[in-house]
Amino acid sequence: MKNAITTVTFMKHTNAVLTKLFLSLLLLSATLFSCSKKDSTNEVNASALTGIWQFAGGKEYFQPNGGSKTLTDIDPADASVTVQFKSDGTFSFSGADGPETGTYKLTGNSLYIKYNNADWGESTATVLTLTNTSLIIEVNESGTNDNGVAGTFYYEQSYTKK
């Protein structure tokens, strides 16, 4: 029973992180698109980010302070998340944790997300891949796992455009 409770708690945390990660990616794309030609190696087609994205899967790592990383695959069925990035710098999110909205900004390869819900706060993601059909982002967050162990969560999430 404890494993089932831990899994449910883990998935709730994962859904929130997936949402934050996706939003961070959108912000990153917009910023890269506005870079000058001399920064072309970092350019991302920001217009590819606008639209609706469906979570397709990912991986989560937890590294306790002073310890080694452990990997957990995130099943798309466990995190039914969609995110819509709009060209005006706003986003909307839908998932197991409910709907959420906010703003995003893309600078370099960093996607900055600010949620309208103060409890969700702000987040930063790194855009690893952005095409017209595929989005892969990574988010790192310090926190405490279900067992009360402090460390860093690493989330790599994949999305496909709807």
C-alpha positions in Angstrom: 0.0 0.0 0.0 2.9 2.4 0.8 4.3 1.9 -2.7 0.9 2.8 -4.2 0.7 5.9 -2.1 4.2 6.9 -3.0 3.5 6.3 -6.7 0.3 8.5 -6.6 2.2 11.3 -4.8 5.1 11.0 -7.2 2.7 11.2 -10.2 1.0 14.3 -8.8 4.5 15.9 -8.4 5.4 14.7 -11.9 2.3 16.3 -13.5 3.1 19.7 -11.9 6.7 19.5 -13.0 5.7 18.4 -16.5 3.5 21.4 -16.8 6.2 23.8 -15.5 8.8 22.2 -17.8 6.6 22.5 -20.9 5.9 26.1 -20.2 9.6 26.8 -19.7 10.3 25.4 -23.1 7.9 27.7 -24.8 9.5 30.7 -23.3 12.9 29.5 -24.5 11.8 29.2 -28.0 10.4 32.7 -28.2 13.7 34.1 -27.0 15.8 32.1 -29.3 13.8 33.2 -32.3 14.5 36.8 -31.5 18.3 36.3 -31.4 20.5 38.1 -33.9 22.1 36.2 -36.8 25.5 36.0 -35.0 23.7 33.8 -32.4 22.3 31.5 -35.1 23.8 28.3 -33.5 21.3 28.9 -30.6 18.3 29.9 -32.6 15.0 28.1 -32.2 12.1 28.8 -34.4 9.8 30.4 -31.8 6.8 30.1 -34.2 7.2 26.3 -33.9 6.4 26.6 -30.2 3.0 28.3 -30.6 0.2 25.8 -30.7 -1.1 22.9 -28.6 1.4 20.3 -27.3 0.5 16.8 -25.8 2.8 15.1 -23.3 4.3 12.0 -25.0 6.5 10.6 -22.3 9.7 11.4 -20.3 12.1 10.5 -17.6 12.5 11.7 -14.1 15.7 11.5 -12.0 16.1 12.1 -8.3 19.5 12.8 -6.9 19.7 13.0 -3.1 22.2 15.6 -1.8 25.5 13.8 -1.9 23.9 10.7 -3.6 23.5 9.2 -7.0 20.6 9.7 -9.5 17.8 7.2 -9.7 15.7 7.0 -12.9 11.9 6.6 -13.3 10.2 6.5 -16.7 7.1 8.7 -16.9 4.3 6.9 -18.8 2.2 9.3 -21.0 -0.9 7.6 -19.6 0.2 8.8 -16.1 0.5 12.4 -17.1 -2.2 13.6 -19.5 -0.9 17.1 -20.0 -1.5 19.5 -22.8 0.0 23.0 -23.0 -0.9 25.7 -25.4 1.7 28.4 -26.1 0.3 31.6 -27.6 2.2 34.1 -29.7 1.4 36.9 -27.2 3.6 35.3 -24.5 0.8 33.6 -22.6 0.2 29.9 -22.1 -2.5 27.6 -20.8 -2.1 24.2 -19.3 -4.4 21.3 -18.7 -3.6 18.2 -16.7 -4.3 16.1 -13.6 -3.6 19.1 -11.4 -6.2 21.1 -13.1 -6.0 24.0 -15.5 -3.4 26.8 -15.2 -2.4 29.9 -17.1 0.5 32.3 -17.1 3.2 34.0 -19.1 6.4 32.8 -20.6 9.7 34.3 -21.9 12.4 32.6 -24.0 16.0 33.8 -23.5 18.8 31.8 -25.1 17.9 28.2 -24.4 16.1 29.1 -21.2 12.3 29.1 -21.0 11.0 31.2 -18.1 7.5 30.4 -16.9 5.4 32.5 -14.5 2.1 30.9 -13.4 -0.9 33.1 -12.5 -1.5 30.8 -9.5 1.0 32.1 -6.9 1.2 28.5 -5.4 2.9 27.3 -8.6 5.3 30.2 -8.7 7.9 30.4 -11.5 10.0 27.8 -13.3 12.8 27.6 -15.8 13.3 24.9 -18.4 16.0 24.2 -21.0 14.8 23.5 -24.5 16.6 20.5 -25.8 14.7 20.0 -29.1 12.0 22.1 -30.9 10.7 21.3 -34.3 7.2 21.8 -35.9 6.1 18.5 -34.4 8.4 17.7 -31.4 9.4 19.5 -28.2 11.8 18.1 -25.6 12.5 20.1 -22.4 14.5 19.6 -19.2 13.7 21.0 -15.8 15.8 20.8 -12.7 14.2 21.5 -9.3 15.5 21.2 -5.7 13.1 19.6 -3.3 12.2 16.8 -1.0 11.0 13.4 -2.2 8.2 11.4 -0.7 10.5 9.9 1.9 11.6 13.4 3.1 15.0 13.2 1.5 16.4 16.5 0.1 17.9 16.6 -3.3 17.4 17.6 -7.0 14.7 16.4 -9.4 15.6 16.2 -13.1 12.8 16.0 -15.5 13.1 15.4 -19.3 9.8 15.6 -21.1 8.7 15.0 -24.6 5.7 16.6 -26.3 4.1 16.2 -29.7 2.1 19.0 -31.4 -1.6 18.3 -31.8 
